[in-house]
């Protein structure tokens, strides 16, 4: 009898070993303009993000996640295609991603995934409220999307039925509820699914989060970063109260998403990512918005939770992750084929400790300054690198910025004219040159790329749009 039971159990074990492991679900959640410093787990004493802190304690949190081109459309195009902005032409806002691009949704559909996208799109190059036909949806079938809006209450979206609808109330909340319904429905099937949920906040306007979250910060004396000019202190505190209110609202929705994943019994086999497209200066260095290589603009939060592969113990990684790495890594983690023409690296084995971390620097690039950082406001083309110690950037006329982030974390002392750092600058410039050569980036004036791609600019040096 015992032998029979043993043989039965052994047979069941062998059968289970020969069965193909189900491909993981992929849920990719990203906010617009959330800087890395605005997280409790990152050491911020003011912002209330208990659910992100919990997520970081159950996954891998990156301390050096860098937006390769820290502005909306370029990031999103690199995320979807895995290709550098001079290869896909998406180096400024409100231009069109090639409908024939071999991108995220299409690649996953080829592998048998159902695909969904909810929220902000911003890679279609039309009027920001315009209808986006199926042939320009980059392989996403479930579709509740608007190109771009910064009106976060009762905002519009185009649905699966190709009709214009309106989110009920604060759109990030309604979008999350819709994402949860999608997750719960897909979890009933054996077919793997992918979902991109793209929130508009905490991008300005800052004072539009639900009142319950604004109330959390109403009387708080916000601590400012030392690189905020004194004359902007009060204005910055007021902006941060609103910014943090958005952050806390989104934090509550992360809990709802995690609860839904657990409730649906798919947690172990789901890759869950939270990140942002770029940061927000919020008056650090006396500047606003993005497109810059400063820490507040270029560094973003990035958390991966995938229990089947990484377990659920807290891990931190100082790997110099950049935007181009995201697509190949998601494909690699899923055991899927990675196209040869991607410009980033699958870092799965690095995160598992099977491969050494040899990356010395991560690229940050602004091909054409525009919008809030056009030339009249000090904007410039630049290419730069961030290492685990330094930030270095050069403009068309030479060295622009050099910071030792280990001794000067708020980047208050530009070392480009300091003779003690001449050799450091030379080494960093060599790293930058190697990366530009790898990507076939000749670092020409922005006008050369505008002409190549045939873009027409308005007075703010960007493609005109109607919003």
C-alpha positions as CSV (number, residue, x, y, z in Angstrom):
1,X,0.0,0.0,0.0
2,X,2.8,2.4,1.0
3,X,4.6,1.6,-2.3
4,X,1.4,2.4,-4.3
5,X,1.0,5.7,-2.6
6,X,4.6,6.6,-3.1
7,X,4.4,5.7,-6.8
8,X,1.2,7.8,-7.2
9,X,2.8,10.8,-5.5
10,X,5.9,10.4,-7.6
11,X,3.9,10.2,-10.8
12,X,1.9,13.4,-9.9
13,X,5.2,15.2,-9.1
14,X,6.7,14.2,-12.4
15,X,3.6,15.2,-14.3
16,X,3.6,18.6,-12.6
17,X,7.3,19.1,-13.5
18,X,6.6,18.4,-17.2
19,X,3.7,20.9,-17.4
20,X,4.6,24.3,-18.8
21,X,4.6,27.0,-16.1
22,X,1.9,29.6,-16.8
23,X,3.3,32.9,-18.1
24,X,3.1,35.6,-15.5
25,X,0.5,38.4,-15.6
26,X,2.1,41.8,-15.9
27,X,0.5,44.9,-14.2
28,X,2.4,48.1,-14.9
29,X,1.2,51.1,-13.0
30,X,2.8,54.5,-13.5
31,X,2.1,58.0,-12.3
32,X,2.9,61.2,-14.1
33,X,5.7,63.4,-12.7
34,X,6.3,61.6,-9.4
35,X,9.9,62.3,-8.2
36,X,11.8,59.6,-6.4
37,X,12.2,61.7,-3.2
38,X,8.4,61.8,-2.6
39,X,8.1,58.4,-0.9
40,X,8.1,57.5,2.8
41,X,10.3,54.5,2.2
42,X,12.8,56.8,0.5
43,X,13.2,58.8,3.7
44,X,10.7,61.6,3.1
45,X,9.2,62.5,6.6
46,X,6.2,64.4,5.3
47,X,4.6,62.5,2.5
48,X,2.2,59.7,3.7
49,X,2.7,56.6,1.5
50,X,2.1,53.6,3.9
51,X,1.0,51.3,1.1
52,X,3.9,52.1,-1.2
53,X,6.1,51.6,1.8
54,X,4.5,48.2,2.3
55,X,4.9,47.4,-1.5
56,X,8.6,48.3,-1.3
57,X,8.9,45.9,1.7
58,X,7.6,43.1,-0.3
59,X,9.5,43.6,-3.5
60,X,12.6,45.2,-5.1
61,X,12.9,49.0,-4.7
62,X,15.4,50.8,-6.9
63,X,17.4,53.7,-5.5
64,X,18.8,54.7,-9.0
65,X,15.8,54.5,-11.4
66,X,16.5,57.1,-14.0
67,X,14.2,58.5,-16.7
68,X,16.4,58.4,-19.8
69,X,14.5,61.5,-21.3
70,X,12.6,62.9,-18.4
71,X,9.4,64.2,-20.1
72,X,6.1,62.6,-20.9
73,X,6.1,61.5,-24.6
74,X,9.7,60.5,-24.9
75,X,9.5,58.3,-21.8
76,X,6.3,56.6,-22.9
77,X,7.6,55.9,-26.4
78,X,10.8,54.3,-25.0
79,X,8.7,52.3,-22.5
80,X,6.5,50.9,-25.2
81,X,9.2,50.3,-27.9
82,X,12.4,49.7,-25.9
83,X,14.1,52.0,-28.4
84,X,16.1,55.2,-27.9
85,X,14.3,58.5,-28.8
86,X,16.5,59.2,-31.8
87,X,15.5,55.8,-33.2
88,X,11.8,56.1,-32.7
89,X,11.7,59.9,-33.3
90,X,9.8,60.5,-30.0
91,X,12.1,63.1,-28.5
92,X,9.4,65.8,-27.7
93,X,5.8,65.9,-26.5
94,X,2.8,65.6,-28.8
95,X,4.4,63.7,-31.7
96,X,3.2,60.4,-33.2
97,X,4.6,57.0,-32.5
98,X,4.7,54.9,-35.6
99,X,1.6,52.7,-35.8
100,X,3.8,49.9,-37.2
101,X,6.2,50.0,-34.2
102,X,7.0,46.6,-32.6
103,X,5.8,47.6,-29.1
104,X,4.9,46.3,-25.7
105,X,1.2,45.4,-26.4
106,X,1.9,43.7,-29.7
107,X,4.8,41.7,-28.4
108,X,2.7,40.3,-25.6
109,X,-0.3,39.6,-27.8
110,X,2.1,37.5,-30.0
111,X,2.8,35.5,-26.8
112,X,-0.8,34.8,-26.1
113,X,-1.6,37.6,-23.7
114,X,-4.7,39.7,-23.4
115,X,-3.7,43.4,-23.3
116,X,-5.2,46.4,-21.6
117,X,-4.4,50.1,-21.3
118,X,-6.2,52.5,-19.0
119,X,-5.5,56.2,-18.5
120,X,-3.1,58.7,-20.1
121,X,-1.5,57.8,-23.5
122,X,0.3,60.8,-24.9
123,X,2.1,59.2,-27.9
124,X,-0.5,59.8,-30.6
125,X,0.5,63.3,-31.8
126,X,-3.0,64.6,-32.4
127,X,-5.2,66.9,-30.5
128,X,-4.9,65.8,-26.9
129,X,-8.6,64.9,-26.7
130,X,-8.8,63.3,-30.1
131,X,-10.1,59.8,-30.8
132,X,-7.4,57.2,-31.3
133,X,-8.3,54.5,-33.8
134,X,-7.5,50.8,-33.2
135,X,-4.6,50.8,-35.6
136,X,-2.8,53.4,-33.5
137,X,-3.4,51.6,-30.1
138,X,-0.1,49.7,-30.3
139,X,-1.7,46.3,-29.7
140,X,-3.8,47.1,-26.6
141,X,-7.3,45.6,-26.9
142,X,-9.0,46.7,-23.7
143,X,-8.9,50.5,-24.1
144,X,-10.1,53.3,-21.8
145,X,-7.8,56.1,-22.8
146,X,-7.3,59.8,-23.4
147,X,-4.2,61.2,-25.0
148,X,-3.6,63.7,-22.2
149,X,-5.4,65.9,-19.7
150,X,-4.5,67.6,-16.5
151,X,-8.1,68.0,-15.4
152,X,-8.3,65.1,-13.0
153,X,-12.0,65.3,-12.0
154,X,-14.7,64.0,-14.3
155,X,-12.2,63.8,-17.2
156,X,-13.0,62.2,-20.5
157,X,-11.8,59.0,-22.1
158,X,-12.4,57.0,-25.2
159,X,-13.7,53.5,-24.5
160,X,-13.7,50.1,-26.1
161,X,-16.8,51.1,-28.0
162,X,-15.0,54.0,-29.6
163,X,-17.3,56.5,-27.8
164,X,-16.3,59.3,-25.5
165,X,-17.1,58.7,-21.9
166,X,-16.4,60.5,-18.6
167,X,-14.7,59.1,-15.5
168,X,-16.8,59.6,-12.4
169,X,-15.1,62.0,-10.0
170,X,-11.3,61.9,-9.4
171,X,-10.1,60.0,-12.5
172,X,-7.3,58.1,-10.9
173,X,-9.8,56.5,-8.4
174,X,-12.2,55.6,-11.2
175,X,-9.4,54.3,-13.4
176,X,-8.2,52.1,-10.5
177,X,-11.7,50.7,-10.0
178,X,-11.9,49.9,-13.7
179,X,-8.4,48.2,-13.6
180,X,-9.6,46.1,-10.6
181,X,-12.6,44.9,-12.5
182,X,-10.4,44.0,-15.4
183,X,-8.0,42.1,-13.1
184,X,-10.8,40.2,-11.4
185,X,-12.3,39.2,-14.7
186,X,-9.0,38.1,-16.3
187,X,-8.1,36.1,-13.2
188,X,-10.9,33.7,-14.0
189,X,-9.1,32.6,-17.2
190,X,-5.9,30.6,-17.8
191,X,-4.8,33.2,-20.4
192,X,-2.1,35.5,-19.1
193,X,-2.9,39.2,-19.2
194,X,-1.1,42.5,-19.2
195,X,-2.4,45.8,-17.9
196,X,-0.9,49.3,-18.1
197,X,-2.6,51.7,-15.7
198,X,-1.4,55.3,-16.4
199,X,-2.4,57.9,-13.8
200,X,-2.3,61.6,-14.5
201,X,-1.5,62.8,-10.9
202,X,0.6,63.9,-9.1
203,X,1.4,66.2,-12.1
204,X,0.1,69.7,-11.6
205,X,-2.5,71.2,-10.9
206,X,-1.6,70.2,-7.4
207,X,-4.8,71.3,-5.6
208,X,-7.2,68.9,-7.2
209,X,-6.9,65.7,-5.2
210,X,-9.9,64.6,-3.2
211,X,-10.5,66.7,0.0
212,X,-9.8,63.9,2.4
213,X,-6.2,63.7,1.1
214,X,-5.7,67.4,0.9
215,X,-6.8,67.6,4.6
216,X,-3.8,65.3,5.5
217,X,-1.4,68.2,4.7
218,X,-3.5,71.3,5.4
219,X,-1.6,72.4,8.5
220,X,1.6,70.5,7.9
221,X,4.9,72.6,8.0
222,X,6.4,70.9,4.9
223,X,10.2,70.3,5.0
224,X,11.9,71.7,2.0
225,X,14.9,70.4,0.1
226,X,17.8,72.8,0.8
227,X,18.1,73.6,-2.9
228,X,14.8,75.5,-2.9
229,X,15.6,79.3,-2.9
230,X,14.4,81.0,0.2
231,X,12.2,83.5,-1.8
232,X,10.2,80.5,-3.1
233,X,9.8,78.7,0.2
234,X,6.2,79.5,1.0
235,X,5.0,78.9,-2.6
236,X,6.9,75.6,-2.6
237,X,5.3,74.4,0.6
238,X,1.9,75.2,-0.7
239,X,2.7,73.3,-4.0
240,X,4.0,70.3,-2.0
241,X,0.9,70.1,0.1
242,X,-1.1,69.6,-3.0
243,X,1.5,67.4,-4.7
244,X,1.6,65.1,-1.6
245,X,-2.2,65.0,-1.5
246,X,-2.2,63.5,-4.9
247,X,0.6,61.1,-3.8
248,X,-1.4,59.9,-0.8
249,X,-4.5,59.4,-2.9
250,X,-2.6,57.2,-5.3
251,X,-1.1,55.4,-2.3
252,X,-4.6,54.4,-1.2
253,X,-5.3,53.0,-4.7
254,X,-2.2,50.9,-4.7
255,X,-3.6,49.1,-1.6
256,X,-6.9,48.5,-3.5
257,X,-4.9,47.0,-6.4
258,X,-2.8,44.8,-4.2
259,X,-5.9,43.6,-2.3
260,X,-7.6,42.7,-5.6
261,X,-4.6,40.8,-6.8
262,X,-4.5,38.8,-3.6
263,X,-8.3,38.3,-3.6
264,X,-8.0,36.9,-7.2
265,X,-5.3,34.4,-6.1
266,X,-2.8,35.6,-8.8
267,X,-0.3,37.4,-6.6
268,X,2.5,34.7,-6.8
269,X,2.4,34.7,-10.6
270,X,2.0,38.4,-11.3
271,X,4.7,40.9,-12.1
272,X,3.6,44.2,-10.5
273,X,5.5,47.4,-11.2
274,X,5.0,50.9,-9.9
275,X,7.0,53.8,-11.2
276,X,6.7,57.2,-12.9
277,X,7.7,58.7,-16.3
278,X,9.8,61.4,-14.7
279,X,10.1,63.6,-11.7
280,X,9.1,67.2,-10.8
281,X,11.5,70.0,-9.8
282,X,8.9,71.9,-7.7
283,X,11.3,74.9,-7.3
284,X,14.4,72.9,-6.4
285,X,17.2,74.8,-8.1
286,X,14.6,77.5,-8.6
287,X,13.1,75.5,-11.5
288,X,9.9,73.8,-12.3
289,X,8.6,70.7,-14.1
290,X,11.0,68.3,-15.9
291,X,13.4,67.8,-18.9
292,X,16.4,68.3,-16.6
293,X,19.1,66.0,-15.3
294,X,18.8,67.2,-11.7
295,X,17.8,64.5,-9.2
296,X,14.3,65.9,-8.7
297,X,13.5,65.6,-12.5
298,X,15.5,62.6,-13.6
299,X,15.1,60.1,-10.7
300,X,11.8,58.2,-10.2
301,X,10.4,55.6,-7.8
302,X,10.6,52.1,-9.2
303,X,9.3,49.0,-7.4
304,X,9.0,45.4,-8.8
305,X,7.0,42.8,-6.9
306,X,7.1,39.3,-8.4
307,X,6.8,36.7,-5.6
308,X,7.4,33.6,-7.8
309,X,10.8,34.8,-8.9
310,X,12.0,37.2,-6.1
311,X,10.0,36.1,-3.0
312,X,8.4,38.7,-0.8
313,X,11.3,39.9,1.4
314,X,12.3,43.5,1.0
315,X,15.2,44.1,-1.3
316,X,16.9,47.3,-2.5
317,X,18.9,47.6,-5.7
318,X,21.3,50.5,-6.6
319,X,21.5,49.3,-10.2
320,X,21.4,52.2,-12.6
321,X,18.1,51.3,-14.2
322,X,17.1,53.4,-17.1
323,X,13.9,53.6,-19.2
324,X,15.3,51.5,-22.0
325,X,15.8,48.5,-19.6
326,X,12.1,48.2,-18.7
327,X,10.7,46.4,-21.7
328,X,13.5,43.8,-22.1
329,X,13.4,43.1,-18.4
330,X,9.7,42.6,-18.3
331,X,10.0,40.2,-21.3
332,X,13.0,38.5,-19.7
333,X,11.2,38.0,-16.3
334,X,8.3,36.5,-18.2
335,X,10.5,34.0,-20.1
336,X,9.5,35.7,-23.4
337,X,11.6,36.3,-26.5
338,X,13.4,39.7,-26.5
339,X,13.7,41.4,-29.9
340,X,17.2,42.1,-31.1
341,X,16.6,45.7,-31.8
342,X,15.9,46.9,-28.2
343,X,18.4,49.4,-26.8
344,X,18.2,48.4,-23.1
345,X,19.2,45.3,-21.1
346,X,17.3,42.5,-19.5
347,X,18.5,42.8,-15.9
348,X,16.6,39.8,-14.5
349,X,19.8,37.8,-13.7
350,X,21.4,40.8,-12.1
351,X,18.5,41.1,-9.7
352,X,18.7,37.4,-9.0
353,X,22.4,37.6,-8.3
354,X,23.3,35.4,-11.2
355,X,25.1,38.1,-13.0
356,X,27.4,40.9,-11.8
357,X,26.2,44.5,-12.0
358,X,28.8,46.1,-14.2
359,X,26.9,49.2,-15.3
360,X,28.9,52.3,-14.7
361,X,26.5,55.0,-15.8
362,X,23.0,55.7,-17.1
363,X,22.2,58.1,-19.8
364,X,19.9,61.2,-19.6
365,X,19.2,63.1,-22.7
366,X,17.3,66.2,-23.9
367,X,17.3,66.4,-27.7
368,X,15.1,69.5,-28.1
369,X,14.1,71.8,-25.2
370,X,10.5,72.8,-25.4
371,X,7.4,73.9,-23.5
372,X,8.1,75.0,-19.9
373,X,11.8,74.6,-20.6
374,X,12.2,76.2,-24.0
375,X,15.2,78.3,-24.8
376,X,13.7,81.6,-23.6
377,X,13.4,79.9,-20.2
378,X,16.9,78.6,-20.2
379,X,16.3,75.3,-21.9
380,X,19.1,73.6,-23.9
381,X,20.0,70.4,-25.6
382,X,22.1,68.2,-23.3
383,X,23.4,64.7,-22.9
384,X,24.6,63.4,-19.6
385,X,25.2,60.5,-17.3
386,X,24.3,59.6,-13.8
387,X,26.6,57.2,-11.9
388,X,26.3,55.9,-8.3
389,X,28.4,58.9,-7.3
390,X,28.2,61.6,-9.9
391,X,25.9,63.5,-12.2
392,X,27.5,64.9,-15.3
393,X,26.0,66.7,-18.3
394,X,27.3,68.7,-21.3
395,X,25.6,71.0,-23.7
396,X,26.6,71.8,-27.3
397,X,29.3,74.1,-26.1
398,X,30.9,71.8,-23.6
399,X,30.6,70.8,-19.9
400,X,27.5,72.1,-18.2
401,X,27.0,70.3,-14.9
402,X,29.1,68.1,-12.6
403,X,27.9,67.1,-9.1
404,X,29.4,64.8,-6.5
405,X,26.1,63.4,-5.2
406,X,27.8,61.5,-2.4
407,X,29.0,64.7,-0.7
408,X,26.5,67.1,-2.3
409,X,23.1,65.2,-2.4
410,X,21.1,68.4,-3.1
411,X,23.4,69.4,-6.0
412,X,24.3,72.8,-4.7
413,X,27.9,72.9,-6.0
414,X,28.6,72.7,-9.7
415,X,32.2,71.3,-10.1
416,X,32.7,71.9,-13.8
417,X,35.2,74.7,-13.0
418,X,36.9,73.0,-10.1
419,X,40.4,71.8,-11.2
420,X,40.3,69.1,-8.6
421,X,37.6,67.4,-10.7
422,X,39.1,67.7,-14.2
423,X,40.0,64.0,-14.4
424,X,36.6,63.0,-13.0
425,X,34.9,65.1,-15.7
426,X,37.1,63.5,-18.4
427,X,36.3,60.0,-17.2
428,X,32.6,60.8,-17.1
429,X,32.7,62.3,-20.6
430,X,34.3,59.1,-21.9
431,X,31.4,57.1,-20.3
432,X,29.0,59.5,-22.0
433,X,30.7,59.2,-25.4
434,X,30.6,55.4,-25.2
435,X,26.9,55.4,-24.5
436,X,26.2,57.9,-27.3
437,X,28.3,55.9,-29.7
438,X,26.3,52.7,-28.7
439,X,23.0,54.5,-29.5
440,X,24.3,56.2,-32.7
441,X,23.6,59.6,-31.1
442,X,25.7,62.3,-32.8
443,X,24.5,65.0,-30.3
444,X,23.5,67.5,-33.0
445,X,21.6,70.7,-32.4
446,X,17.9,70.0,-31.8
447,X,17.0,71.8,-35.1
448,X,18.7,69.0,-37.0
449,X,16.4,66.4,-35.5
450,X,13.4,68.6,-36.0
451,X,14.2,68.9,-39.7
452,X,14.9,65.1,-40.0
453,X,11.5,64.2,-38.6
454,X,9.6,67.0,-40.2
455,X,8.1,68.5,-37.1
456,X,6.6,72.0,-37.1
457,X,7.1,74.0,-33.9
458,X,5.1,76.8,-32.2
459,X,6.5,79.7,-30.1
460,X,7.3,77.4,-27.2
461,X,9.4,75.2,-29.5
462,X,7.1,72.3,-29.3
463,X,4.5,70.7,-31.6
464,X,1.2,72.7,-31.3
465,X,-1.6,71.0,-29.6
466,X,-5.2,71.8,-28.5
467,X,-6.1,71.0,-24.9
